[in-house]
Amino acid sequence: MQPRPRTLLNSAEIELWPAWLLRARASADARVLARSRRVLRRKRDGHYLAAVLDSGLMPLVPRLAREPGIDEALDLLDAPLPPSHADARTLPPSRVEARLQSLGIDADAYARRSGLALVPEPAALTLAGVDRYRRPLWLRRGAGRAWQRMREAAAGEGIVLEAISGYRSHDYQLAIFERKRARGQAVDAILAVNAAPGFSEHHGGLALDIGAPGEPPAEESFEQTDAFAWLTAHAAAHGFGMSYPRGNPHGIVYEPWHWRYADTD
């Protein structure tokens, strides 16, 4: 029996997920997922496009051949990345300018004002466990290993560290903005809390938001927890640093929960 895949293969438009990590949305999905090794998943809306079976590719949508980015995604199946270098390549930023224009953001002006750099998405990410909500936690390989070591070290001292979120695609970040705008928030107010799509550290697979049991996610009150005190004392020894302290030059609010791994191994 072949081992379950634990790598997310990533193209500009489509992700190739290990099938065993995906939830069935209907009984037909359950039957297909049970027979699949990977599923091609559209990034902008999470729609399942095709399943990779031992017998070949099973389309899950009509006119699969017309799906944007399908050829690039299928190339990942035909020529998988070598495991030892699976997360070393990054995708060129794609459609970032169009995403920002839809929000009324000028990419160059935002980069100058914020001092943030455009962050490409990794071509592959490694499963680093699950987050607080039992969702797969995707990180670059080195970051994932460092996170697991740090978590274990904290647990050895009676401290529980919970991952709130790790890798986010450019499309995922855009969806955050769209949801907040739908609730009536202005773009400038959102930018004080969330980096613009294409500029978030989460895109690179090296950053994660960390929480503690019983503590609401992504709140400044996290700094009052034993978990934060432990991170302040020990995170640097594991390669992690807090990206957005008070008074940071990027115009982003103080985020004691957001930590980035500084070494990709």
C-alpha positions as CSV (number, residue, x, y, z in Angstrom):
1,M,0.0,0.0,0.0
2,Q,1.4,3.4,-1.0
3,P,1.9,6.0,1.7
4,R,-0.6,8.8,1.8
5,P,0.8,12.0,0.1
6,R,1.6,14.8,2.6
7,T,2.5,17.5,0.1
8,L,0.3,20.2,-1.4
9,L,1.3,20.8,-5.0
10,N,0.6,24.4,-6.1
11,S,0.1,26.1,-9.4
12,A,-1.1,29.7,-10.1
13,E,-4.8,28.7,-10.5
14,I,-5.1,25.2,-9.1
15,E,-3.9,23.3,-6.0
16,L,-3.4,19.5,-6.0
17,W,-4.5,18.3,-2.7
18,P,-4.0,14.8,-1.1
19,A,-7.5,13.4,-1.4
20,W,-7.5,11.9,2.1
21,L,-7.4,15.4,3.6
22,L,-10.4,16.7,1.8
23,R,-14.0,16.6,3.0
24,A,-16.7,15.1,0.9
25,R,-19.4,17.6,0.1
26,A,-21.9,15.0,-1.2
27,S,-22.1,11.2,-1.3
28,A,-20.7,11.2,-4.9
29,D,-17.7,13.1,-3.6
30,A,-17.1,10.6,-0.8
31,R,-17.0,7.7,-3.3
32,V,-14.5,9.6,-5.5
33,L,-12.3,10.8,-2.7
34,A,-12.1,7.2,-1.3
35,R,-10.5,6.1,-4.6
36,S,-8.3,9.1,-5.3
37,R,-4.7,10.0,-4.4
38,R,-5.0,13.6,-5.3
39,V,-7.8,16.1,-6.2
40,L,-7.3,19.2,-8.3
41,R,-9.0,22.1,-6.5
42,R,-9.6,25.5,-7.9
43,K,-8.0,28.1,-5.7
44,R,-10.4,31.0,-6.1
45,D,-13.4,29.1,-4.8
46,G,-12.2,25.7,-3.6
47,H,-14.2,23.8,-6.2
48,Y,-13.1,20.2,-7.0
49,L,-12.1,20.0,-10.6
50,A,-10.8,16.5,-11.1
51,A,-9.6,13.4,-9.2
52,V,-6.4,11.5,-9.7
53,L,-7.2,7.8,-9.6
54,D,-4.9,4.8,-10.3
55,S,-6.8,4.4,-13.5
56,G,-6.2,8.0,-14.6
57,L,-7.8,11.4,-14.3
58,M,-11.5,11.7,-13.5
59,P,-13.0,15.1,-14.4
60,L,-15.5,16.4,-11.8
61,V,-16.6,19.4,-13.9
62,P,-17.7,19.7,-17.5
63,R,-15.2,21.1,-20.0
64,L,-12.2,20.4,-17.7
65,A,-9.8,21.1,-20.6
66,R,-11.1,24.8,-20.7
67,E,-10.4,25.3,-17.0
68,P,-7.8,28.2,-16.6
69,G,-4.5,26.8,-15.5
70,I,-5.4,23.1,-16.1
71,D,-2.3,22.4,-18.3
72,E,0.1,23.8,-15.7
73,A,-1.6,21.8,-12.9
74,L,-1.5,18.6,-14.9
75,D,2.2,19.2,-15.6
76,L,2.8,18.9,-11.8
77,L,1.4,15.3,-12.0
78,D,3.4,14.4,-15.0
79,A,6.7,15.7,-13.6
80,P,6.5,15.8,-9.8
81,L,9.1,17.9,-7.9
82,P,11.9,15.9,-6.4
83,P,11.1,15.3,-2.7
84,S,14.3,16.8,-1.4
85,H,13.6,20.1,-3.3
86,A,9.8,20.0,-3.2
87,D,9.4,23.4,-1.4
88,A,12.5,25.2,-2.7
89,R,10.9,26.7,-5.8
90,T,8.3,29.5,-5.8
91,L,5.6,30.4,-8.2
92,P,5.8,33.7,-9.9
93,P,3.2,36.1,-8.6
94,S,0.2,35.7,-10.8
95,R,-2.8,38.1,-11.3
96,V,-1.8,40.1,-8.2
97,E,-2.3,43.4,-9.9
98,A,-5.8,42.5,-11.0
99,R,-6.7,41.4,-7.5
100,L,-5.5,44.7,-6.1
101,Q,-7.3,46.7,-8.7
102,S,-10.5,45.0,-7.7
103,L,-10.0,46.5,-4.3
104,G,-9.0,49.9,-5.6
105,I,-5.3,49.4,-4.4
106,D,-2.4,50.5,-6.6
107,A,0.3,47.8,-6.1
108,D,3.3,50.1,-6.5
109,A,1.9,52.7,-4.2
110,Y,1.0,50.2,-1.6
111,A,4.4,48.6,-1.7
112,R,6.1,52.0,-1.2
113,R,3.8,53.1,1.6
114,S,3.8,49.8,3.5
115,G,7.4,48.7,2.9
116,L,6.1,45.2,2.3
117,A,7.4,43.0,-0.5
118,L,5.4,41.0,-2.9
119,V,5.4,37.4,-1.6
120,P,5.3,34.5,-4.2
121,E,3.5,31.3,-3.3
122,P,5.6,28.1,-2.9
123,A,5.4,25.5,-5.6
124,A,4.8,22.9,-2.9
125,L,4.0,22.8,0.8
126,T,4.3,20.1,3.5
127,L,1.6,19.0,6.0
128,A,2.7,20.3,9.4
129,G,-0.2,18.9,11.4
130,V,-3.6,20.6,11.9
131,D,-4.7,24.0,13.2
132,R,-7.1,24.7,16.0
133,Y,-10.1,24.0,13.7
134,R,-8.7,20.7,12.6
135,R,-7.8,22.0,9.2
136,P,-4.6,20.9,7.5
137,L,-1.7,23.2,8.4
138,W,0.5,23.8,5.3
139,L,4.0,25.3,5.7
140,R,7.3,25.1,3.9
141,R,9.2,22.1,5.0
142,G,11.7,23.8,7.2
143,A,9.0,26.0,8.8
144,G,6.8,23.0,9.5
145,R,9.6,21.0,11.2
146,A,10.6,24.0,13.3
147,W,7.0,24.6,14.3
148,Q,6.6,21.0,15.4
149,R,9.8,21.1,17.4
150,M,8.8,24.4,19.0
151,R,5.4,23.0,19.9
152,E,6.9,20.0,21.5
153,A,9.4,22.1,23.5
154,A,6.6,24.3,24.8
155,A,4.5,21.2,25.7
156,G,7.5,19.9,27.7
157,E,7.1,23.0,29.9
158,G,3.4,22.7,30.2
159,I,2.6,25.3,27.5
160,V,0.1,24.6,24.7
161,L,0.7,26.4,21.4
162,E,-2.1,26.2,18.8
163,A,-1.8,27.0,15.2
164,I,-4.6,29.3,14.0
165,S,-3.5,29.5,10.4
166,G,-0.5,28.9,8.2
167,Y,-0.2,29.2,4.4
168,R,-2.7,31.3,2.6
169,S,-2.9,31.7,-1.2
170,H,-3.3,35.1,-2.8
171,D,-6.9,34.1,-3.6
172,Y,-7.6,33.3,0.0
173,Q,-6.3,36.7,1.1
174,L,-8.5,38.4,-1.5
175,A,-11.5,36.5,-0.1
176,I,-10.7,37.9,3.4
177,F,-10.9,41.4,2.0
178,E,-14.1,40.6,0.1
179,R,-15.8,39.2,3.2
180,K,-14.9,42.2,5.3
181,R,-16.0,44.7,2.6
182,A,-19.3,42.9,2.4
183,R,-19.7,43.6,6.1
184,G,-19.2,47.3,5.4
185,Q,-15.5,47.7,6.3
186,A,-13.4,50.2,4.3
187,V,-10.4,48.9,2.4
188,D,-8.0,51.3,4.4
189,A,-9.4,49.9,7.7
190,I,-8.8,46.3,6.5
191,L,-5.3,47.1,5.4
192,A,-4.5,48.1,9.0
193,V,-5.2,44.5,10.0
194,N,-4.5,42.4,6.9
195,A,-1.8,42.8,4.3
196,A,-3.0,43.3,0.8
197,P,-3.4,40.2,-1.4
198,G,0.0,39.3,-2.7
199,F,1.9,41.0,0.2
200,S,1.0,38.8,3.2
201,E,3.7,36.7,4.8
202,H,1.3,33.8,4.9
203,H,1.6,33.5,1.2
204,G,5.2,32.2,1.5
205,G,4.5,29.3,3.8
206,L,6.8,30.5,6.5
207,A,4.4,32.4,8.8
208,L,1.7,31.2,11.1
209,D,-0.7,32.7,13.6
210,I,-0.4,31.2,17.0
211,G,-3.0,31.0,19.8
212,A,-3.6,29.4,23.2
213,P,-6.5,27.2,24.4
214,G,-9.5,29.3,25.4
215,E,-8.0,32.5,23.9
216,P,-9.9,34.1,21.0
217,P,-7.8,34.0,17.7
218,A,-5.8,37.0,16.5
219,E,-6.5,39.3,19.4
220,E,-4.1,41.5,21.2
221,S,-5.1,39.8,24.5
222,F,-2.9,36.9,23.4
223,E,0.1,38.9,24.8
224,Q,-1.3,38.3,28.3
225,T,-1.1,34.5,28.0
226,D,1.6,32.1,29.2
227,A,1.9,31.0,25.6
228,F,3.0,34.4,24.5
229,A,5.5,34.8,27.4
230,W,7.0,31.4,26.3
231,L,7.3,32.5,22.7
232,T,8.9,35.8,23.7
233,A,11.5,33.9,25.6
234,H,12.1,30.9,23.3
235,A,10.7,31.4,19.8
236,A,14.0,32.9,18.4
237,A,15.9,29.7,19.4
238,H,13.5,27.8,17.1
239,G,13.9,30.3,14.2
240,F,10.7,32.3,14.7
241,G,10.3,36.0,15.2
242,M,7.2,38.3,15.7
243,S,6.7,40.2,12.4
244,Y,4.5,43.1,13.6
245,P,5.4,44.5,17.0
246,R,4.1,47.7,18.3
247,G,5.1,50.7,16.1
248,N,6.1,48.5,13.2
249,P,6.9,50.5,10.0
250,H,4.4,48.7,7.8
251,G,1.2,50.4,9.2
252,I,-0.1,47.0,10.4
253,V,-1.6,46.8,13.9
254,Y,0.3,45.1,16.7
255,E,0.0,41.3,16.1
256,P,1.5,39.3,19.0
257,W,0.0,36.2,17.4
258,H,1.8,36.4,14.1
259,W,5.2,34.7,13.9
260,R,7.5,34.0,10.9
261,Y,10.2,31.4,10.5
262,A,13.4,33.0,9.3
263,D,15.3,30.1,7.9
264,T,14.0,27.9,5.1
265,D,16.7,25.2,5.7
